[in-house]
Amino acid sequence: MKTVKNQIMQFFANQFQVKERDNGDTFVCLGDSAPSWCQDVCREVHGGLMPDDWRYSWISLAADSLADIDPDNWEDETHEIADGLIDVYNGRLLSWLASNLSRIGYCDEASENGLPRENDLINMIQAGQYEEISETIQSLVSEIESLADDVEPYAAGFNMCGYMPDSEPVTFPDFESAREYITEEIESREIEERDRGNWGLAEQYQKAGEHAENQTDEFSVTVNHFAFWVSESEEWLQEL
């Protein structure tokens, strides 16, 4: 099951679309239905630039790649993703450099970092483009991780079937934590029933606990007319 960070990154990646200008040129942008937080992420990742075709393209492609990677490895994968996005056509490289004077600074930065190894103009421009792409990906990762820090999309609780929960459901940042909460609640009731000598009911709770431990997505299990459940908010990705 994908982590919350993966889910946010995938949802974000899915909001992009390719459009065509009157002159036939294509460009990447957020779709009209993208929630406002996606606009905020793009604005931050632009780093002070006005809306820029190059940045939007890199943001979209990087998000799509990162969505399938363990977030623990996002930082390590930045180099490989950035390297794969460098242009190999001289015309596009020159267009990138000419599109904004600030991009000369990335070439200077690359030179200060010891890049490129081959001292010619095209390699220098590629090295500068790599610097900007890397910066873009690092900023994207930072923004998505920041969003994920405050998210609790999973709720867990228990209630008599057909009635409201006995207490307010508890929210969690990930499914595993919510599942553990419910499993522990079921186990505590199993112990109570064993202490009372209700062996049959205790066995039902034991089986329910084993069932809960094996779940990988939202679920509900019923024992002694009580439902124990974990659910995921339907709107959490829209409401970040």
C-alpha positions in Angstrom: 0.0 0.0 0.0 1.3 3.5 -0.9 2.2 5.9 1.9 0.4 9.1 2.5 3.3 11.0 0.8 3.0 8.7 -2.2 -0.8 9.3 -2.4 -0.3 13.1 -2.2 2.4 13.0 -4.8 0.3 10.8 -7.2 -2.8 13.0 -6.8 -0.7 16.1 -7.5 0.9 14.4 -10.6 -2.6 13.5 -11.9 -3.7 17.2 -11.9 -1.4 18.1 -14.8 -2.5 18.2 -18.4 -1.0 19.1 -21.8 -2.6 22.0 -23.7 -1.9 23.6 -27.1 -1.4 27.3 -27.8 -2.7 29.1 -30.9 0.7 28.7 -32.6 0.6 24.9 -32.1 3.1 24.8 -29.3 2.2 22.5 -26.4 2.7 23.2 -22.7 2.1 21.5 -19.4 -0.2 23.1 -16.8 -2.5 22.3 -13.9 -6.1 21.3 -15.0 -9.0 23.6 -14.1 -10.3 21.2 -11.5 -7.0 21.0 -9.5 -7.5 22.1 -5.9 -5.9 25.3 -4.7 -3.2 23.6 -2.7 -1.8 22.2 -6.0 -1.5 25.8 -7.3 0.3 26.7 -4.0 2.8 23.9 -4.5 3.5 25.0 -8.1 4.0 28.6 -7.0 6.4 27.6 -4.3 8.4 25.2 -6.5 8.7 28.0 -9.1 10.9 29.8 -6.5 10.0 33.3 -7.5 9.8 32.7 -11.2 6.7 33.7 -13.1 4.7 30.7 -14.4 7.3 28.9 -16.6 6.8 26.2 -19.1 10.1 24.5 -18.3 9.3 24.4 -14.5 5.8 23.1 -15.1 7.1 20.3 -17.3 9.7 19.2 -14.8 7.3 19.4 -11.9 4.8 17.2 -13.6 7.4 14.6 -14.8 9.2 14.5 -11.4 5.9 14.2 -9.5 4.9 11.3 -11.7 8.2 9.5 -11.1 8.4 10.2 -7.3 4.8 8.9 -6.8 6.0 5.3 -7.4 9.2 5.6 -5.2 9.4 5.0 -1.4 9.5 8.5 0.1 12.5 7.4 2.2 14.4 7.3 -1.1 13.1 10.5 -2.7 16.2 12.5 -1.9 18.5 9.8 -3.2 16.5 9.5 -6.5 16.7 13.3 -7.2 20.0 12.9 -9.1 18.7 10.1 -11.4 15.4 11.8 -12.1 17.1 15.2 -12.8 19.7 13.5 -15.0 16.9 11.9 -17.1 15.2 15.2 -17.7 18.2 17.1 -19.1 17.6 18.0 -22.8 19.9 16.3 -25.3 18.9 18.6 -28.3 21.0 21.7 -28.7 18.1 23.8 -29.9 16.0 23.1 -26.7 19.1 23.7 -24.5 19.6 27.1 -26.1 15.9 27.9 -25.8 16.0 27.0 -22.1 19.0 29.3 -21.5 17.4 32.2 -23.5 14.0 31.9 -21.8 15.1 33.7 -18.6 18.4 35.5 -17.9 18.5 34.0 -14.4 19.3 30.7 -16.0 22.8 31.9 -16.7 23.3 31.7 -12.9 22.6 28.0 -12.9 25.4 27.5 -15.4 27.7 29.5 -13.2 26.6 27.5 -10.2 27.3 24.3 -12.1 30.8 25.5 -12.9 31.4 26.4 -9.3 30.3 22.8 -8.4 32.9 21.3 -10.8 30.5 20.7 -13.6 30.7 20.0 -16.5 33.7 17.8 -16.9 34.0 18.6 -20.6 34.6 22.3 -21.0 32.4 23.2 -23.9 29.3 25.4 -24.3 26.6 22.7 -24.7 27.9 20.6 -21.8 28.0 23.8 -19.6 24.4 24.5 -20.5 23.3 20.9 -19.7 25.1 21.2 -16.4 23.2 24.4 -15.6 19.9 22.9 -16.6 20.7 19.9 -14.3 21.2 22.4 -11.4 17.8 24.0 -12.0 16.0 20.6 -12.4 17.6 19.3 -9.2 16.5 22.5 -7.4 13.0 22.0 -8.7 12.7 18.4 -7.6 14.2 19.1 -4.1 11.7 21.9 -3.7 8.8 19.7 -4.8 9.8 17.0 -2.3 10.0 19.6 0.5 6.5 20.9 -0.3 4.9 17.5 -0.5 6.6 16.3 2.7 5.4 19.5 4.5 1.8 18.8 3.4 2.0 15.2 4.6 3.2 16.2 8.1 -0.2 17.6 9.1 -2.4 15.0 7.4 -4.5 12.4 9.3 -6.6 10.8 6.6 -7.5 7.6 8.4 -10.1 7.3 11.2 -10.6 4.3 13.5 -13.4 3.6 15.9 -16.0 1.1 17.2 -19.7 1.1 17.8 -22.7 -1.0 18.5 -24.0 -2.0 15.0 -26.7 0.5 13.9 -25.7 3.1 16.5 -23.3 6.0 16.6 -19.7 5.4 17.8 -19.3 5.0 21.6 -16.7 7.7 21.4 -15.3 10.1 18.8 -13.3 8.3 16.1 -9.5 8.7 16.4 -7.6 10.0 13.3 -4.2 8.8 12.2 -1.6 9.8 9.5 -1.4 6.3 8.1 -3.4 3.1 7.7 -1.0 1.0 9.8 -1.4 3.2 12.9 -5.2 3.2 12.6 -5.1 -0.6 12.2 -2.9 -1.0 15.2 -5.3 1.1 17.3 -8.3 -1.1 16.4 -6.3 -4.3 16.8 -5.3 -3.3 20.3 -8.9 -2.5 21.2 -10.0 -5.9 20.0 -7.3 -7.6 21.9 -8.2 -5.8 25.1 -11.7 -7.0 24.8 -10.5 -10.5 24.2 -8.5 -10.4 27.4 -11.5 -9.1 29.3 -13.7 -11.9 28.1 -11.1 -14.5 29.0 -10.8 -13.1 32.5 -14.6 -13.4 32.8 -14.5 -17.0 31.6 -16.4 -16.3 28.4 -14.1 -18.5 26.2 -16.3 -18.6 23.2 -16.6 -14.9 23.0 -12.9 -14.4 23.6 -12.2 -16.7 20.7 -14.4 -14.6 18.5 -12.4 -11.5 19.5 -9.2 -13.4 18.8 -10.2 -14.3 15.3 -11.4 -10.7 14.7 -8.0 -9.4 15.8 -6.2 -11.8 13.5 -8.4 -10.6 10.7 -7.8 -7.0 11.4 -4.0 -7.5 11.5 -4.0 -8.9 8.0 -5.9 -6.0 6.4 -4.2 -3.6 4.0 -7.1 -1.2 3.3 -10.1 0.2 5.1 -12.2 -2.5 6.8 -14.8 -3.4 9.3 -15.2 -6.5 11.5 -18.1 -7.3 13.8 -17.9 -9.2 17.1 -20.7 -9.4 19.7 -22.8 -6.8 17.9 -19.9 -4.4 17.9 -18.3 -3.1 14.7 -14.6 -2.3 14.7 -13.5 -0.3 11.7 -10.9 1.8 9.9 -11.9 4.2 7.1 -10.2 6.7 4.9 -11.7 10.2 4.4 -13.0 10.5 0.8 -12.1 14.2 0.5 -8.7 14.5 2.3 -6.7 14.9 -0.9 -8.9 17.7 -2.1 -8.8 19.5 1.3 -5.1 19.6 2.1 
